[in-house]
Each structure stands twice: as structure tokens, then as C-alpha cells.
Amino acid sequence: MKRLINKIQRNSYFLVFIVVFTYVQSIDSRIRERTEMNAYTFTPDAAIGTLISVFILFLVLTFFINRWQKSGVFSTKEIVEIFASSLVSYLVFMQTFNLAIAFIFGNVERNFTSEIFILNTFMYLLDGFIYGSFFLAYNYYNKNKKSQDQLVKFNKAISESRISQLKTQLNPHFLFNNLNVLDQLIEEDKCVASDFLNQFAELYRFVLQTSDKKLIPIVEELAFAERYFKLIQYRYGDAYQLKIESLNSNGFIVPLTLQLLVENAFKHNLGVKTKQVFINIVVNENIEVSNNCIPKLNMKPVSGKALDNLKEQYKLLARRPIEIQKSGNIFSVSIPIIDQQQE
């Protein structure tokens, strides 16, 4: 009983539509037959009779759908087979039922003439076609919606899995690159290396805390990028400069985005006190990260996996991709700001 009530609640709009349609149809039929309107015109007895026959039709359609439908979505062949078989079965059942009623009350000769039989056949086929079409259209809509929802959930699960995979690649990248910096500092100045290690431990704690997050607020990522820049200055001093201009603090960003771009500026460019590398981060409608290019000499080829990784994450999470441009001696990356609903 509870299952039936839940099913009625789920399909309440469709059922209300069918009830209203049958009632309006009965009123229209009486007006056309009698060419007048009175109290009898609006009595619901004819509509109730039609509803009973429609309910029988729906049961027949449900039987053939459950028996013949092979997939979650109708094929044209299945629709034709189900509809045709249901109409024939519905017609046979209704005419057999009428014959039985006429036989029980001894009115076979009067109420089951060839003229009445043909008229009833036409009416049942017409109602069967109309209400059957309603039912199949509604059933198809629900099944198609269910399939679409399942597809969305499946794609979301794939995306979540892909994002997790990408993040597990990015965190070790951050760790190993900074361990290399620490290794170089140890050779040059152990005290500086010790300070670097303490600062790095604090930053890496943040990395671990965000490892299970797809997005973080822009303000948090800006603060992290600034702290990371100060950490790298332990090695490079004032040869690199960072300027942050935040005109919009709303929205979210993939963790380590700005850190990665700041790191790339250090990795690909040779800054000195007399010829500095300037890194600019401007947050407005999107996030622009740019730097002037002073390429390192005899630089080893880089794989670019970290940046590709970041592109993939934004492809999965944002409506717009990362845009990378190089104009003259300026390298810039445009990052889309992600609102909370897209998380």
C-alpha cells in the first residue's frame, strides 16, 4: 500500500492531467451530442467510466512495456510493438467485458448489436490511441530523464576520480621540487636551509589539508602563493618580484594553481638583481598571472606535466579552460574563477 501511495505521489501531475482531460472530454462530448448545457452536462459519471477504462489501458501498456522493453530507452520498433499489442489487447478486453455484462443482464441482443459493436470499437481505439500516447510519452520522458540522471552521475563519478588522480600527481610535484631547493640551500647555507625547512613544513601542511578539496577560496590561494614566493626568495633573494592586485575576492580556484604558476616563473626564467623577473597576479573577472621572460641558458627540457595537469582539472571543473599566451617577452596565463555552484 505504501509503495502504491509513493508511486501515486511521484506521478501526481500526470494523474491530475489525465483526470482533468477525461472530465473535459466528457463535457465536450455531451455538449456536442445534446447541443446544450445543463447540470447533467457537468456530472462526472462519464469521466469516471472513462478513467476506469484508461486505468485498464495503462495496466495493459505497463505489462507489455515490462515484457518487451529491452533497454532503458524505447526504440521505434519497441514503441510500435508495445502500442499495437496494447491497443489490440485493450480492445479485446473491453469488448469481452461489455459482452459479459450484456450476457449477465440478458441484454445481448439489444446492447451488443453490430452497430454498437463497431461504434464501441472505434471509441475504444480512439481513446486507446489518445491516452496510450499520453502514457507512452510520459513513460518515455521519465525513463529518458532517469537515463540522463544516471549518465550525469556516471560522468561526475569519472570526473571526481580523474580529479583525485590529478591531485595525487600534483602534491608530490610540489614536494619534490621544494626538496630540490632545500638540497641546494643545505650546500650553501645550513642556517638558511633550516629556516626554509620550517617554512616549507608549514606550507606543506596546507597542501595536505587541501589535498581532499577540489576547490578553495581565492583569498586562501592568494595567501598561500604569497607565502610560497617568500619561501623561494630564501634562495633567489630580490631577483624575482611578486605583485598581487586583488579586485575581486569572490569565487574559488583549484588548490596550488597560483603556486604552480609562480613556481614556473622561477623555473623557466633567470632573474638577477640587475635584471629582475616580475610576476604579476591580477584578480578581477578572471585571474591573470603574467611574468616577463628571461629564459635560462642551457636549460634542460621540461615535461610540462604539472601545467597539463592543471589544465585537465579546470577542464573538468570550469566552464572555460585555462588560456596561455606569450606575447613578445611576456608570458601570461588566464585562469577562470569558479563559483561555488560549480564545485
C-alpha positions as CSV (number, residue, x, y, z in Angstrom):
1,M,0.0,0.0,0.0
2,K,2.8,2.4,0.9
3,R,4.5,1.6,-2.4
4,L,1.4,2.4,-4.3
5,I,1.0,5.7,-2.4
6,N,4.6,6.7,-3.2
7,K,4.0,5.8,-6.9
8,I,0.9,8.0,-7.0
9,Q,2.8,10.9,-5.4
10,R,5.6,10.6,-7.9
11,N,3.2,10.7,-10.8
12,S,0.7,13.1,-9.3
13,Y,1.0,15.7,-12.0
14,F,0.4,13.2,-14.8
15,L,-2.6,11.6,-13.0
16,V,-4.1,15.1,-12.4
17,F,-3.7,15.8,-16.1
18,I,-5.5,12.6,-17.0
19,V,-8.4,13.2,-14.6
20,V,-8.9,16.8,-15.9
21,F,-8.6,15.7,-19.6
22,T,-11.2,12.9,-19.2
23,Y,-13.6,15.3,-17.4
24,V,-13.2,18.0,-20.1
25,Q,-13.6,15.3,-22.8
26,S,-16.9,14.1,-21.2
27,I,-18.2,17.6,-21.0
28,D,-17.3,18.3,-24.7
29,S,-18.9,15.0,-25.8
30,R,-22.2,15.8,-24.1
31,I,-22.3,19.3,-25.5
32,R,-21.7,18.0,-29.0
33,E,-24.4,15.3,-28.5
34,R,-27.1,17.4,-26.9
35,T,-26.1,20.9,-28.3
36,E,-27.0,22.3,-24.9
37,M,-25.5,22.8,-21.5
38,N,-27.3,21.9,-18.2
39,A,-26.5,20.3,-14.9
40,Y,-26.2,16.9,-16.4
41,T,-23.5,18.1,-18.7
42,F,-21.1,18.5,-15.8
43,T,-21.8,15.3,-13.9
44,P,-18.7,13.2,-13.6
45,D,-20.1,9.7,-14.2
46,A,-18.9,9.5,-17.8
47,A,-15.5,10.8,-16.8
48,I,-15.3,8.1,-14.1
49,G,-16.2,5.4,-16.6
50,T,-13.5,6.7,-19.0
51,L,-11.0,6.8,-16.1
52,I,-11.6,3.1,-15.3
53,S,-11.1,2.1,-18.9
54,V,-8.0,4.3,-19.1
55,F,-6.6,2.7,-16.0
56,I,-7.1,-0.8,-17.6
57,L,-5.3,0.5,-20.7
58,F,-2.4,1.7,-18.6
59,L,-2.1,-1.7,-16.9
60,V,-2.0,-3.4,-20.3
61,L,0.7,-0.9,-21.5
62,T,2.7,-1.5,-18.4
63,F,2.5,-5.3,-18.9
64,F,3.8,-5.1,-22.4
65,I,6.5,-2.5,-21.5
66,N,7.9,-4.7,-18.7
67,R,7.7,-7.7,-21.0
68,W,9.2,-6.3,-24.2
69,Q,11.3,-3.3,-23.4
70,K,14.9,-4.4,-23.5
71,S,16.8,-1.2,-22.6
72,G,16.3,1.9,-20.5
73,V,15.2,3.9,-23.6
74,F,12.5,2.9,-26.2
75,S,13.4,2.1,-29.7
76,T,11.0,2.9,-32.5
77,K,10.4,-0.8,-33.1
78,E,9.6,-1.4,-29.5
79,I,7.2,1.5,-29.3
80,V,5.2,0.2,-32.3
81,E,5.1,-3.3,-31.0
82,I,4.1,-2.3,-27.5
83,F,1.5,0.2,-28.7
84,A,-0.1,-2.1,-31.2
85,S,-0.2,-5.1,-28.9
86,S,-1.6,-3.0,-26.1
87,L,-4.4,-1.4,-28.3
88,V,-5.5,-4.9,-29.6
89,S,-5.4,-6.4,-26.1
90,Y,-7.2,-3.4,-24.6
91,L,-9.9,-3.6,-27.3
92,V,-10.4,-7.3,-26.9
93,F,-10.7,-7.0,-23.1
94,M,-13.2,-4.1,-23.2
95,Q,-15.4,-5.7,-25.8
96,T,-15.3,-9.1,-23.9
97,F,-16.2,-7.2,-20.7
98,N,-19.1,-5.5,-22.4
99,L,-20.3,-8.8,-23.8
100,A,-20.1,-10.4,-20.4
101,I,-22.1,-7.5,-18.8
102,A,-24.7,-7.7,-21.6
103,F,-25.0,-11.5,-21.1
104,I,-25.4,-11.3,-17.3
105,F,-28.2,-8.8,-17.6
106,G,-29.8,-10.5,-20.7
107,N,-29.3,-7.5,-23.0
108,V,-27.0,-9.1,-25.6
109,E,-29.4,-8.6,-28.5
110,R,-30.2,-5.0,-27.5
111,N,-26.9,-3.7,-26.3
112,F,-24.5,-5.7,-28.4
113,T,-25.6,-5.2,-31.9
114,S,-23.2,-4.9,-34.8
115,E,-23.7,-1.1,-35.0
116,I,-22.9,-0.7,-31.3
117,F,-20.0,-3.1,-31.6
118,I,-18.5,-1.1,-34.4
119,L,-19.1,2.2,-32.6
120,N,-17.6,0.9,-29.3
121,T,-14.6,-0.5,-31.2
122,F,-14.0,2.9,-32.8
123,M,-14.3,4.7,-29.4
124,Y,-12.0,2.3,-27.6
125,L,-9.4,2.5,-30.3
126,L,-9.6,6.3,-30.3
127,D,-9.3,6.5,-26.5
128,G,-6.6,3.9,-26.6
129,F,-4.6,5.9,-29.1
130,I,-5.1,9.2,-27.2
131,Y,-4.4,8.0,-23.7
132,G,-1.9,5.4,-24.8
133,S,0.1,8.1,-26.5
134,F,-0.1,10.2,-23.3
135,F,1.1,7.2,-21.2
136,L,4.0,6.2,-23.6
137,A,5.2,9.8,-23.9
138,Y,5.2,10.3,-20.1
139,N,6.8,6.9,-19.6
140,Y,9.5,7.7,-22.2
141,Y,10.1,11.1,-20.6
142,N,10.7,9.5,-17.2
143,K,12.9,6.8,-18.5
144,N,14.9,9.2,-20.6
145,K,15.3,11.6,-17.6
146,K,16.4,8.6,-15.4
147,S,19.0,7.6,-18.0
148,Q,20.2,11.2,-18.3
149,D,20.5,11.4,-14.5
150,Q,22.4,8.2,-14.4
151,L,24.7,9.5,-17.2
152,V,25.3,12.7,-15.3
153,K,26.1,10.7,-12.1
154,F,28.4,8.4,-14.1
155,N,30.3,11.4,-15.7
156,K,30.5,13.1,-12.3
157,A,32.0,9.9,-10.8
158,I,34.5,9.7,-13.6
159,S,35.4,13.4,-13.2
160,E,35.8,13.0,-9.4
161,S,38.1,10.0,-10.0
162,R,40.1,11.9,-12.6
163,I,40.5,15.0,-10.3
164,S,41.6,12.8,-7.4
165,Q,44.2,11.2,-9.7
166,L,45.4,14.5,-10.9
167,K,45.7,15.9,-7.4
168,T,47.8,12.8,-6.2
169,Q,50.2,13.7,-9.1
170,L,50.4,17.4,-8.2
171,N,51.2,17.1,-4.5
172,P,54.3,15.0,-4.9
173,H,55.4,17.5,-7.6
174,F,55.2,20.3,-5.1
175,L,57.1,18.2,-2.5
176,F,60.0,17.1,-4.8
177,N,60.6,20.5,-6.4
178,N,61.0,22.1,-3.0
179,L,63.1,19.3,-1.6
180,N,65.5,20.1,-4.5
181,V,65.6,23.7,-3.5
182,L,66.3,22.6,0.1
183,D,69.1,20.3,-1.1
184,Q,70.8,23.3,-2.8
185,L,70.4,25.5,0.2
186,I,72.0,23.0,2.5
187,E,75.1,23.1,0.4
188,E,75.1,27.0,0.5
189,D,73.9,27.9,4.0
190,K,72.7,25.4,6.6
191,C,71.0,28.2,8.7
192,V,69.0,29.4,5.7
193,A,68.2,25.8,4.9
194,S,66.9,25.3,8.4
195,D,64.6,28.3,8.1
196,F,63.5,27.2,4.7
197,L,62.6,23.7,6.1
198,N,60.5,25.2,8.9
199,Q,58.6,27.5,6.5
200,F,58.2,24.6,4.0
201,A,56.8,22.3,6.7
202,E,54.0,25.0,7.3
203,L,53.2,25.3,3.6
204,Y,53.2,21.6,3.1
205,R,50.7,21.2,5.9
206,F,48.4,23.5,3.9
207,V,49.0,21.3,0.8
208,L,47.9,18.2,2.8
209,Q,44.9,20.0,4.2
210,T,43.7,20.9,0.7
211,S,44.5,17.5,-0.8
212,D,40.9,16.3,-0.5
213,K,39.4,19.5,-1.8
214,K,38.6,20.2,-5.4
215,L,38.3,24.0,-4.8
216,I,39.4,26.6,-2.2
217,P,38.5,30.3,-1.8
218,I,40.7,32.6,-4.0
219,V,41.8,34.5,-0.8
220,E,43.3,31.4,0.6
221,E,45.2,30.5,-2.6
222,L,46.5,34.1,-2.9
223,A,47.8,34.0,0.7
224,F,49.4,30.6,0.0
225,A,51.1,31.8,-3.2
226,E,52.5,34.9,-1.4
227,R,53.9,32.7,1.4
228,Y,55.3,30.3,-1.2
229,F,57.0,33.2,-3.0
230,K,58.6,34.4,0.2
231,L,59.9,30.8,0.8
232,I,61.5,30.7,-2.6
233,Q,63.2,34.1,-2.0
234,Y,65.4,32.3,0.5
235,R,67.3,31.1,-2.5
236,Y,66.8,33.8,-5.1
237,G,66.6,37.0,-3.0
238,D,65.3,40.1,-4.8
239,A,66.0,38.7,-8.3
240,Y,62.2,37.9,-8.5
241,Q,59.4,40.2,-7.6
242,L,55.7,39.4,-6.9
243,K,52.9,41.9,-7.1
244,I,49.3,40.9,-6.3
245,E,46.3,43.1,-7.2
246,S,43.0,41.6,-6.0
247,L,39.9,43.5,-7.3
248,N,37.6,40.5,-6.7
249,S,37.9,38.2,-3.7
250,N,34.8,36.2,-4.5
251,G,34.9,32.7,-6.1
252,F,37.0,29.6,-5.9
253,I,40.1,28.2,-7.5
254,V,41.8,24.8,-7.8
255,P,44.4,24.4,-5.0
256,L,48.0,25.1,-5.9
257,T,47.1,26.9,-9.1
258,L,48.9,30.2,-8.4
259,Q,51.7,28.4,-6.6
260,L,52.4,26.3,-9.7
261,L,52.4,29.4,-12.0
262,V,54.7,31.3,-9.6
263,E,57.0,28.2,-9.5
264,N,57.1,28.1,-13.3
265,A,58.2,31.7,-13.4
266,F,61.2,30.7,-11.2
267,K,61.9,27.5,-13.1
268,H,61.9,28.9,-16.6
269,N,63.4,32.4,-16.1
270,L,66.8,33.6,-14.8
271,G,66.4,36.6,-12.6
272,V,69.2,38.7,-11.2
273,K,69.3,41.9,-9.2
274,T,70.1,44.0,-12.2
275,K,67.5,42.2,-14.4
276,Q,64.6,41.1,-12.3
277,V,61.7,38.8,-13.2
278,F,58.4,40.4,-12.3
279,I,55.4,38.2,-11.5
280,N,52.0,39.8,-11.5
281,I,48.8,38.3,-10.3
282,V,45.6,40.3,-11.0
283,V,42.2,39.1,-9.8
284,N,39.2,40.6,-11.5
285,E,36.7,38.8,-13.7
286,N,39.3,36.1,-14.0
287,I,42.8,35.6,-12.7
288,E,45.7,36.8,-14.8
289,V,49.2,35.6,-13.9
290,S,52.0,37.0,-16.0
291,N,55.7,37.5,-16.0
292,N,58.4,38.9,-18.2
293,C,60.6,36.2,-19.9
294,I,64.3,36.0,-19.3
295,P,65.0,32.4,-20.5
296,K,67.6,30.4,-18.7
297,L,70.6,29.4,-20.8
298,N,71.2,25.7,-21.4
299,M,68.0,24.9,-19.7
300,K,67.0,21.2,-19.5
301,P,63.8,20.3,-21.4
302,V,60.8,20.2,-19.1
303,S,57.9,17.9,-19.4
304,G,55.2,20.4,-18.6
305,K,53.1,17.7,-16.8
306,A,52.2,20.0,-13.9
307,L,50.7,22.6,-16.2
308,D,48.9,20.0,-18.3
309,N,47.6,18.5,-15.0
310,L,46.2,21.9,-14.1
311,K,44.6,22.3,-17.5
312,E,42.8,18.9,-17.0
313,Q,41.5,19.9,-13.6
314,Y,40.0,23.1,-15.0
315,K,38.6,21.3,-18.0
316,L,36.6,19.1,-15.5
317,L,35.6,21.8,-13.1
318,A,35.2,25.1,-15.0
319,R,33.1,26.2,-18.0
320,R,36.1,27.9,-19.5
321,P,39.6,26.5,-20.0
322,I,42.9,28.0,-19.0
323,E,44.2,30.4,-21.6
324,I,48.0,30.6,-22.1
325,Q,49.6,33.3,-24.2
326,K,53.1,34.5,-25.0
327,S,53.3,38.0,-26.5
328,G,56.8,39.4,-27.0
329,N,58.7,38.8,-23.8
330,I,55.5,38.5,-21.6
331,F,54.2,35.1,-20.7
332,S,50.6,35.1,-19.3
333,V,48.0,32.6,-18.1
334,S,44.3,33.4,-17.6
335,I,42.6,31.3,-15.0
336,P,38.7,31.2,-14.9
337,I,37.2,32.0,-11.5
338,I,34.8,29.2,-10.4
339,D,31.7,29.9,-8.5
340,Q,30.6,27.7,-5.6
341,Q,27.8,26.0,-7.5
342,Q,30.3,24.5,-10.0
343,E,32.2,22.8,-7.3
